[in-house]
Amino acid sequence: MDKKTTSIVAYLTWIGLIIAICAGDKDGAIFHINQALVILLFSSLAIIPCIGWVWAVFMVVCWIMGLIAAINQEEKEVPLIGKIRLLK
């Protein structure tokens, strides 16, 4: 897969994230793979009642922003959690 396809697939589901890491252009799309991983991990905080529901809406907005950035081949960080780097 090329850089753009790998970036888009990383945002689709957790299975897409695994596929992007294993079979995609990891070096070219590392920014979007990292963003998708951070969004996926922080989305698990949505299980907290009341506050978690607001957080879940915020995570959906971040996911949409990341997906649009991947489609446009831009490296724009999502708000609040975008500076976190799990992959180098």
Secondary structure, 3 states (H helix, E strand, C coil): CCHHHHHHHHHHCHHHHHHHHHHCCCCCCHHHHHHHHHHHHHHHHHHCCCHHHHHHHHHHHHHHHHHHHHHCCCCCCCCCCCCCCCCC
